[in-house]
Each structure stands twice: as C-alpha cells, then as structure tokens.
Amino acid sequence: MKYLLNVKNLSVEFNRRDDRILAVRDVSFEVFPNETVAIVGESGCGKSALAKSILGLLPETAKIINGSISYDDNDLLSLKEISLRSIRGKEIGMVFQDPFLSLNPTMKIGQQICEALFAHRVSSVKYAKSICYKILSEVRIKNPEAVFEMYPHQLSGGMKQRILIAIAVVCKPKLLIADEPTTALDVTVQTQILKLLKDLQKGYNMSMLLITHDMTVVADICDKMIVMYAGEIVEMGKTQDIINSPKHPYTRMLLDSVPTLDKHKVFNRLKPIDGFLPIIDSPISYCSFAQRCPSAMQICARKRPNLTKDKQCTRCWLYDKRKSSKKPDGSQITQEVVQAGK
C-alpha cells in the first residue's frame, strides 16, 4: 500500500540566543491511508516540533536542518507558503494543544468554523452555515444553531475542544494531526474526545497522527505506535505488540508509570522514571537514555544504538547485534555519558 505521509531522516533544531537544541533527530516514519498512528513520549521529547514541521508551523527560532516530508506525492518542505496554505486545513487538519488558547476570543464560533470553509471549499454564506450546523452535530454539540452564535468564553473546556476538532475536520482532510487533544480536560471528557476522534476517523476515512504523553489513550484507537525520547524514535511498531511486549527500557518504564487498579480496586503504587530528559545540543555518539536506564551497559555510554529494522523496531543495545554484554555499575555509566557529552 502506498503511504499518505512519509517523514524521512527529519532533524529540527531550535536556536535561542547562544543556545542550540536538537529537538528532532533523524526521525523517519510513514502513515498509510485510514491508519491511526500515535507518537508518545514525555513532554519535551520533540513530539509537537515534529507535528508542526509537517505543516510548516515551526516558530522563527526553529528550522529543519535535514530530511524530507512527503504528503500524497507532494514534497512539503519545497512548497512555497501559498501552496502550503492550500494543503493546511483542506488536506491536512490539525487539532492544537490547548482548547482554552487556540480559539479567537473575539469571534463567534460559527465565524471561526466558516473561515476554514471560505478558505478552501465554499463561498456561499448560507451553504457554509449549513455545513457548520452539520459538523457541530457530528462533533456531538447539542443545539448547534445556538452554539454557532456563541463566543468561546461561553463554552466549557470539552465543548471548546469539540469546536477545535470541528474546525480541523470541516473540510474533510485526508490526514488529521491531533496534538495532545485531551490536555487540560478531566478524565470523563478525555474519554469522550478520544471516542469522537476515533469515530470521525472511521466515518471520514481519514488517517490520524495522534500526539500524546499518555500511554493509556492509544491502546484502543491507534494501529501503530511511535515512542520518542530526546528527539529520536526509540521504539516503533503495532500498538498492541508494543503494549503487550515492550522492548525498549524507556517504553517499559512509561507503561509501568501508568496508574492501574488491582483486583480489589486499589491503585497500585506508581513507578516514576527517575532523572530528566537530556538537552541535546549537538550530535551524540552514545545512547541518550543511558543515564536513566536500569539495563544500561558499558557500550551504551560509548556508542549510539541503531534502530533495528523489524516489525517492532527498537533503538537499544539489548537488541543491537553489535552489543557488548558487560554491565558496569550506574555511577560508571553516568560518568562515561557525561564525558562523552563534553
């Protein structure tokens, strides 16, 4: 099957004064038609930078330094801004992170949805209004005619998120990028939003790229999972394969940090991941997870593992054929990584 989106060897850097941060490092993956792909990882691992790169929405402080992004035979990185605008919204829709900040507080809800229609699909105000009523019903907004005339401050957080989803899908895009769509919402509303996204993806025959830090949201709605750490992919494969049998230590620790109930309906003790994400400001020759990894070996502090090429790809020396089996103590690993970073 031919891919819809192909990201190949993508690297993105941020420059702030004298600082340089490699936010995305040599990332490659594909999204196929009608496929839902999750990108998961801690805050700061490069997920949102990757999403914004696809649509050319990176801030001025960031730039793509390597790689390519192809969408439906279009090289997105070579397109001029006017051509890219014809793809944004119409071909690729995006649900942004914060529903409380993403809507224009001075414009009515109907105006904000109609803007996307006028930019890509229709010119008739009457026809646009009828489409807006329909899409508001599809995102499960009660009394769409009344909500059409409201301002964002009159809506709850869950309703605002539904409006953002309506804006993103009103032009029936082939690909929907949802960047942390459940942030700042309570658990009940999160479940409703995720079910809505799943239903819209199936109903519109869209592909979806779901970006999240919450491993619990991907199990039921995503076909494939990509786990990112410090700007690079550390594990990639079918969602159920990764959840049932995670290979990379980071993936296992992410899953262990999710709160669960035992048979007596008591929450099990959380297992936090000790340490912090490293700031990568230049290409490194060691494993970026070595300092936090309970399975680290000497070679982890000296050489960067490759991403294995199999059904469940893993960037870890435990699965790299070039590995060394000798394990040092944690202090030796830390010291070697610090020296390697100098």
JORAFEN-V783814 format. One record per pair of residues at least 4 apart in sequence whose ideal C-beta (glycine too) atoms are under 7 Angstrom apart, sorted by the first residue. I is the first residue (numbers start at 1). J is the second residue. Records with the same first field share a line. If there is no record, write none. Layout:
I->J + J
//
This chain:
1->32
3->30 + 31 + 32
4->31 + 32 + 33 + 71 + 72 + 174 + 175 + 207
5->30 + 31 + 71 + 175
6->30 + 70
7->27 + 28 + 29 + 69
8->28 + 67 + 68
9->26 + 28 + 66 + 67
10->24 + 27 + 53 + 64 + 67 + 69
11->22 + 24 + 25 + 26 + 65 + 66 + 67
12->23 + 24 + 49 + 53 + 58 + 62 + 64 + 65
13->20 + 21 + 22 + 23 + 62 + 63 + 65
14->21 + 23 + 61 + 62
15->20 + 61
16->61
19->281
20->281
21->279 + 280 + 281
22->231 + 280 + 281
23->46 + 49 + 231
24->46 + 49 + 50 + 53 + 231
25->231 + 232 + 280
26->232
27->50 + 232 + 233
29->226 + 233 + 236
31->35 + 37 + 175 + 207 + 209
32->207
33->207
34->205 + 207
35->207 + 223 + 224
36->201 + 208 + 210 + 221 + 222 + 223
37->209 + 222 + 223 + 224 + 226
38->210 + 212 + 218 + 222 + 225 + 226 + 239
39->47 + 50 + 209 + 211 + 226 + 228
40->212 + 213 + 215 + 218 + 225 + 227
41->45 + 47 + 213 + 227 + 228 + 229
42->213 + 277
43->213
44->277
45->228 + 229 + 230 + 231 + 277
46->50 + 228 + 231
47->51 + 211 + 228
48->52 + 179 + 211
49->53 + 58 + 62
51->177 + 179 + 209 + 211
52->57 + 58
53->58 + 64 + 69
54->69 + 76 + 177
55->88 + 92 + 94
56->76 + 84
58->62
64->77
68->75 + 77
69->76 + 77
70->74 + 75 + 76
71->76 + 87 + 92
72->174
74->79 + 87
75->79
76->84
79->83 + 84
80->84
81->85
84->88
86->90
87->91 + 92
88->92
89->93 + 116 + 119 + 120 + 171
90->120 + 171 + 173
91->173 + 174 + 175
92->173 + 175 + 177
93->168 + 169 + 173 + 176
94->168 + 177 + 179
95->164 + 165 + 168 + 178 + 179 + 181
96->102 + 164 + 179
97->179 + 180 + 183
98->102 + 183 + 184
99->157 + 160 + 161 + 164
100->157 + 160 + 184
102->164
103->112 + 152 + 160 + 163 + 164
104->112
105->151 + 152 + 153
107->111 + 112
108->149 + 150 + 151
109->113 + 147 + 148 + 150 + 163
110->114 + 129 + 132 + 148 + 149
111->115
112->167
113->132 + 135 + 166 + 167 + 170
114->118 + 128 + 132
115->119
116->120 + 167 + 170 + 171
117->121 + 122 + 128 + 131 + 170 + 171
118->122 + 123 + 128
120->171
121->171
122->127 + 128
124->128
125->129
126->130
127->131
128->132
129->133
130->134
131->135 + 170
132->136 + 148
133->137 + 144 + 145 + 148
134->138
135->139 + 166 + 169 + 170
136->141 + 144 + 147 + 148 + 166
137->141 + 144
139->162 + 165 + 166 + 196
140->162 + 196
141->147 + 159 + 162
143->147
144->148
146->150
150->154 + 155
152->160
155->159 + 160 + 163
157->161 + 184 + 185 + 189
158->162 + 185 + 189 + 192 + 193
159->163
160->164
161->165 + 181 + 185 + 193
162->166
163->167
164->168
165->169 + 196 + 197
166->170
168->176
169->173 + 176 + 200 + 204
172->204
173->206
174->206 + 207
175->206 + 207 + 209
176->201 + 206 + 208
177->209
178->197 + 208 + 210 + 211
179->211
180->211 + 212
181->193 + 197
182->190 + 193 + 194 + 217
185->189 + 190 + 193
186->190
187->191
188->192
189->193
190->194
191->195
192->196
193->197
194->198 + 217 + 221
195->199
196->200
197->201 + 208 + 221
198->202 + 221
199->203
200->204
201->206 + 208
210->218 + 222
212->217 + 218
215->254 + 255 + 258
216->258
218->222 + 225 + 239
219->239 + 243
222->239
223->238 + 239
224->237 + 238 + 239
225->237 + 239 + 242
226->233 + 236
227->234 + 235 + 248 + 250 + 251
228->232 + 233 + 234
229->234 + 250 + 288 + 289
230->277 + 278 + 280 + 288
231->280
232->315
233->307 + 315
234->248 + 250 + 289 + 315
235->242 + 246 + 247 + 248 + 251 + 313 + 314
236->313
237->241 + 242 + 311 + 312 + 313
238->242
239->243
240->244
241->245 + 312
242->246 + 251 + 312
243->255
246->251 + 252 + 255
247->251 + 312 + 314 + 316 + 319
248->314 + 315 + 316
249->253 + 289 + 293 + 294 + 295 + 316
250->254 + 289
251->255
252->256
253->257 + 273
256->271
257->270 + 271 + 272 + 273
259->267 + 270
260->268
261->265 + 266 + 267
262->266 + 268
273->292
274->292
275->291 + 292
278->288
280->284 + 288
284->288 + 304 + 341
285->303 + 304 + 340
286->290 + 300 + 301 + 302 + 303 + 304 + 337 + 340
287->300 + 304 + 305 + 317
289->293
290->296 + 300 + 301 + 333 + 337
291->333 + 334 + 337
293->300
295->318
296->300 + 333
297->317 + 323 + 324 + 325 + 326 + 327
298->302 + 324 + 326 + 328
299->303 + 317 + 323 + 324
300->317 + 333
301->333 + 336 + 337 + 340
302->336 + 340
305->315 + 316 + 317 + 320
306->315 + 320
307->313 + 315
308->313 + 314 + 319 + 320
309->313
314->319
316->320
317->323
318->323
328->332 + 333
330->334
331->335
332->336
333->337
334->338
335->339
336->340
337->341
//
